[in-house]
Amino acid sequence: MNITDAKTEIKNTIKAYLKKDSYGRYVIPLKSQRPILLMGAPGIGKTALMEQIARELSLNLVSYSITHHTRQSALGLPFITEQTGQSVTRYTMSEIIAEIYDKIDRTGIKEGILFLDEINCVSETLAPALLRFLQYKYFGTHKMPEGFVVVAAGNPPEFNRSVREFDIVTLDRMKKIDIDPSLDEWLKYALEEGVHGSIVSYLNIKKDNFYKAETTVSGLEIATARGWEDLSHIIKAYESENIKLSYDEVRAYIQNTEIAKDFTMYYELYTKYENDYRIGEVLKGKVDDGSARRLGYGGFDEKLSIIGLLASGLNGYFKEYAAEDDFVTKLYEALKRVKLCLSAGSFREAVSAVAEERRTAYRQKKAAELYTYSSEETAVRVLKWLDGISGLDNFDEVKQSFGNETAELETVTEKAMTALDSAFRFIEIAFGKGQEMVLFITSLNMDKNACRFLSDNENEKYISYNRELLFEEKSKQIQRELAELKYTFD
């Protein structure tokens, strides 16, 4: 299955495992909770997937690459002790189990996920103990605490020579989920995470270059989802420092010679198109009709690149809107809480109490690594704002400060709407209602932040074009069904 379907399956399983009865007991006892085994090619995002799930379910995540462990670190060190007059061997607590308890202490969150990566590449000395843990949830003499779900990940044998096959007894005690690389699903993730537009645009053109792992005369050649995302980070850093991106730099992340060369050349064209068509100015409302018409005569790759540039630029506006909207929403929630606390003391005391509540919650979520970059930024902004109003004397004085923040949200909204309207105008001049418009609408529908903005703020052109797109797709589906029906009766 693709990684999105796998995410849903894993989340549903974890929810079922952590469901409690009216007495607070887990409905499915720990010994009956099958470890989830994710099997898929390296670099497709299994670790990132577990980080997302932990954040979304507000659970601790303890993550280990099991190949980094020896038998001693996994099971604990042996020691001799006396028991009923006999010398017996006992073990200190496993490093892995100890880390779970330490994470609970640091975060105050008693439930979580233990993620064991590269599970089928363990050493021969550790393998028996690991299999016992997967079946019985014990490392040495120490049991994993209730409330933690085991998720393991491994690579198929064709990707790793050191893979050990699980026997039928072990597999029969695990919930196995096979994950395949899926460009469409990864592109949704890429838009949400702000992967560089050149990569998103390139992979929309060269779909077959998203994931490759092959052995050539030169050795192993790979291109993976992890490689593309890491390359995105370095491109952004280089652009901020005006450093030219070289083939060697691309090759360090996309370890496939031909794909690395191809992307390097594409990136140069991408940046040229961005400057030639002045995409940044277009999104500010400065549409050059002549430039747009010239694009209409351009090549296929050039057209797709411009659609990608517009979509990437808009993504920045939509992300800014989402961040500002989250901030104002959190402020409103904090102010409602301040108002409730006024009955117990003065205004300043109420603000101080709410600020301390938020600060404690921030520390816990930070320790549990439950923040994304944007959500942590919002939490920090709220704390600074509460500190800023702590010197005010009454609730009325706060209204002005809150009004300034809502005014900023309106400004950000207007900028995003201008950018969207300008993008539509540019595409209409260049392509009319052609296939390029369909691609643009599709890119908006794949962008989580775009969908949020368009849900909160109506845009007539989007509504109109999206309706036409949906109607066209429905018509094609009906035609396919009729053709199948005709074939059946013929």
N, C-alpha and C positions, 0 to 999 in steps of 0.2 A: 504494500500500500504506500501512498505518498506520505510525506512527513506531516501534512495537516491532518489527514485521517488518523495517522498514528498518534498524534497529539491528543485528539479527541478520545481515542481508545484508552490511552494511558491515564488521562484525567478521570475518565469515568471509572476505571479500575481502582485508582487511588481513592476516589470518593467512596466507592463501595467498601474498600478495606477499612476506611476510617469512620464508617458509619457506626453510631452507638445506639444501644437500646435505651429504654427508659431508666435503667439502673446505671448508665454511664459505661457499660461494658461494650467492647467491640463486637459487633454482630458476627463478623468473621474472625475467629481467633487467629493469633499470630502464626501458629503452626500450619494453619490452612490457607494462609495468604501466599499464593504462589508468587515467587519472584518474577518480575516482568523481564523478559530477555529481548533486547532490541538487536536485531541482526541487520547489518547494512554496510555498504562500502565505506571506507574511511573518508572523512572530510565532508560528509553530507549534512552535518549539523546535529548529531545525536546529543552531544554535551550541551550545546546552546538550547536545544529543545527542552532538556531537563531543567535548565536555569529558568526558562520561560514558565514552565509548568509550576515550579516552586514559587515563583513570584505571584502568579495568578491565583494560586491556591493558598497563599500566605503560609507556606511551610518552610521549615529548615531544609537546607540542602547540604549534605556532606558528600563530597565527591572525591573519589580516589581512582587513580590508574593502578589496577591491581598488579601490573608488571613491575611496579616500583617497590613492591613489598617482598620481603623475605618471609619465611615461615615464622621466624621469631617476632617480627613486627606485627604480623597479622594475628598470631595466636597469643603473643605475650611470651615473656621469658619464664622458663621453668625454675621452680625452687622446691626444696624438700621441706616438708612440715610433718609434725607428729599428729596422728589421728587414731584414737582408741589404741594407743600403745604401738602403732605401726608407723613406719616412715612412708609417706606417700608424696607423689609429685603433684604440685599445683602450679598454676601459671599466673603471672601478673596480668593485668587487664590488657587485652588487645589494643593496639594503637588506634585501630578503626573504631572499636566500641567506645574507647575513651573519648575520642573526638566527638562522637554523638552526644555523650553526656556533657562534654564541655560546651558544645553548641547550644544545648538546652539551657545550661546555666547562663551563658552569655546573652541569649535572646529572650529567655522566658517563654519560648514557644516549645511545647512538649511533643509536637508531631512533626514529621518530616520525611525526607527521602534520602536513602543511602544509595548513591549512584556508584557502581563499580564498573569502570571502563576497561576495555581490552580483557574481558573476562575469560576468553578462551585462549589466552596467550600466557597463562601462568606457568611457573616452573613446576617440574615434576614433584619437588618436595612440598610445594604449597597446594598442589591440585587436590589431594584427598581432603585436606582441612577446608578448602574453599567449597568443595562439593557438599561436605557435611553442613557448612554454614547455609548454603542455598536451600538445603532440605529442612534443617532444624533450627536455623537462626542462631547458632552458637559459634563463637570463635574461642577455641580452647574451652575453658570452663565458664565463660561469661556469655550471657544471652543478650541479644539485641533488645533494647527496650521496646515495649509496646508503643504503637503510635508512629513507628518508622516503617516505611515500605521500601523493600529492596527492588531496585531497578538495575539491571546489568546490561552491558552493551558489548558487542563483539563484531569482528569482521569475518566475512566468509573466507574459506580457505584460499580461494583464488587471489586474494589480496594480501595474504600474509602467510609466509612459509612456516611460521612457528605456531600456527593455530592448532589447538588440540580439540578433537571432536568430542562432544558430550555423548555419553552412553544413553541408552533408552531409559534407564532408571532415572537419570538426572533430568532429561528432557521432559519426562512425564510428570515432573514436579514443578515445571516452569510454564509461564504463559509467554509463548514465543510470538513476537511481532516482527515481520520482515519489512524493512523500509527500503524503498527504491528512490534514486535521485529523481526529482521532478522540478524542471525549470519553472513551470507556471507557479507552483507553490512557493518556490524560493524567491521568485520575483515579487510576490506579495510581501514576503518577509523583508526583502531588500528595500522596497519602497518605504515600509514602516520604519526600518532601521536607518534609512538615509544613505544607503550604499550609493557610491558616486554614480552620477548619471551616465557617464561614459560606459561604465560596465553594464548597467541596465540596458542601455541602448544597444550596445554591441551584442549582448546575448539575445536580444530580441531579433537581431539580424542573423547572427551565427548561432542558432540554437544548439547545434550539435557540439559546440565547443564548451558548453557549460560544464560537463563532467566527462572526463576521459581518464582511463587508467590502462595503459597498454605497455607491453615490453617490446622495444625496438632493438636494432643493432647497437644503438647508443646507450641502451639500458632502459630503466623504467621511466616512462613519460606520463605525467599526471596533470590534470586540471580539476580542481575540486571547488565545492561551494565555499569551504573554509579559505581556500587560496584566494578566491575572488573577493571575499569580504575583507580579508587582511590587506589585499592590494588596494582596496578602496580607502582604507585608513591611511596608507602611505601616500596615495595620490593627494588626498585632502591636505595632509601635512606638508607635502612638497609644494602644492599650489599656494598655501599660506605663506611659504618662505620664498616663493618664486624660484624653486628649484626645478630644473628640467627633468622630466621622467625619461629614463633611458630603457633600452631593451633589456640590459642586464638586470635592472631593478625589477622589471616586470617578470623576467625569467626566474628571479629568486622566489616569486610567489606562485606563478603559473609555470610549473615545471614541465611544460611541453613546448618544445622548440618552435614548432610551426604556429601554435596558438599564441605564444608569447610574441612572436614576430608580427603576427597578424593584428593583435590587439595594440601593440606599440604604434603601428602605422595608423590604425583606426583612431587611437587617442589623439594623434597629431591632427588628423582631419577634424575630429570632434571639436577640439579647441579652436581650430581655424573657422569652422562653421559658426561657433559661438561668437567669435569676434566679427566675422563677416556680416552676420545677420543681426548683430547687436541684440541678442536675446534678453540681456538684462534690461536694456532700454525698452524693449517691446513690453515686458511685464510691468513696467512703470507707466504704461499707457502711451508710449511714443512709437506707434506703428508706422513704419515706412512702407507705403503701398507698393512702390516700385520694387523694393527688396522682396516683398511677399510675392509679387507676381513672378519675379525672376526665379524664385524657389519652385514655382509650379512647373518650370521646364527642367528642373534638376533631375539627377539620377535617383534611383530607388533608395540607395544607401543614404544619400544626402537628405532625402525627404524624411526617412525614418529617423535619422540623426536629429533633425530639427524638432520632430515630434517629441523625441526623447529629451532634448534640451528644454523644451517648453514644459514638459511634464516634470522634469527634475527641478526646474526653477520654481514651478508652482508648488511642488512638494515643500520647499523651504517656507513659502508663505503659509501653507496649511499647517505645517508643524508649529510655526510661530503662533498661529491662531489657537491651536490646541493647547499649547503651553500657557498662553495668556488666559484662555477660558478656564483651564484647570486652576490657575492661580486665583482668579476672581471667585470661582466656586468654593475653593478651600477657605478663602478669606470670609466669605459669607457664612460658611459653616462655623468658623471660629467666632465670628461676631454673634451668631445665635447662641453659641455656648457662653460667651461673655455675658450676654443679657440674662441667661439663666442663673449665672453665678452672682449677679448683682444683689440678690436677696440675702446672700451670706456675708456681704461686706461692701467696701467701697469700690468705686469703679477701678481704681488702680490695683486693688487686691484681686478683683475679678480677672483683669487682664493678666496679672502675674500668674494666677492659678491656671488659666487656660494655656498660657505660654509654657508653663512647666509640664502640663499634660502632653502638649504637642512635642516638647523637647524629649520627654521620656519615650514617647512612641517613636520618635525619629531615631533615637539611639538603638532601640530594639530592632527596628526594621533594618537599620544600617548594619547591625551585628549579624542579622540573619541574611544579609545580602539580598533583600527583597526589593530594592529600588532599581529602577532603570535610571539612566542618566537624567532624563527629563523629569521623572517623578521625584527624584532626590532634589533636583534644582528647585522644583515647586515647593517642596517641604522646607527647604532652607529659606526661600523667599518669604514664606508665610511666617517663619520664626523671626526673621529680621523685621518684618512689618509689625508683628506684635510687640517686639522690643521698641520699635519706633513710636508706637502709640501709648507706651507704658507711662509716659510723662504727661499725658492729657488728663483732664479733670472729669470729663463726663462723656456720655455716649454721643451727644450731639456733635461734639468736636471731632469724633471719629468719622462721622458721615462725610465730611469734606475729603478726608484722606481716602475713604473707600470710593467716593465719587471720582477721584482722580484716577483710580485703578480701572473703574468701569469705562471711563473716557478713553483710557489707553487701549482697552479691549475693542472699543468702537473704531479707533484709529487703525488698529491691526486688521480688523474685519474689512474696513473700507479698502485698505491696501491689497488684501487678498482678492477682494471682489474685482477691483480694477485690473489686477494681474490676470484673473480668469477671463474677464470680458475682453481684454486685449489679446489674449491667446486665441480666443475664439475668432476675433476679427482677423487676426493674422492668418489663421488657417482657412477661414472662409475666402479671403482674397487669393490665397495661394492655391487652394484645392477645391473650393466650393464644398459640396456635400459628398465628396468622394470617399474612397476607402481610407484615406489619411484621417478624415474626421472620425471614422469608426475606430481607428486605432487610438486616437486621442481620447475619445470617450471611454474606451476600454481601459486605457491607462488610468483614468480618473477613478473608474469603478474598482480597480485593483488596489488603489491607494486608500488605506484606512483613514488617514488624516483628511484626505479629500472628501471621502464619504461623510465624515463627521461634519466638516465645514458645510457641505451641500445640504446636509440634513438640517443644520441649524439656520442656514441662510439660503433662501431660494434664489436660483439663477435661471432666468427664463430660457436662455440658450441651451443650458445643460438639460433642463427638463424636456425641451422640444427635441433635441438631438438624441437624448437617451431613450425617449419614447419611440422615436423612429427606429433606433437600433434594436430595441426589444421587439418591436413589431416585425422588423425584418428577420430577426432570429426565429421568432415564432412562426413566421410564414415558411421559412426554410425547413423547420422541424415538421410542420404539417405536410409539406411537399415530400419530405423523406418518408413519413409514415404512409402517405398515399401510394408512393412508389413501392414500398415494401408490401402493402396490402395488395396492390395490383400484381406484384410478382407472386404472391401467395396463391391468388386465384387463377393466375395464368398457368 
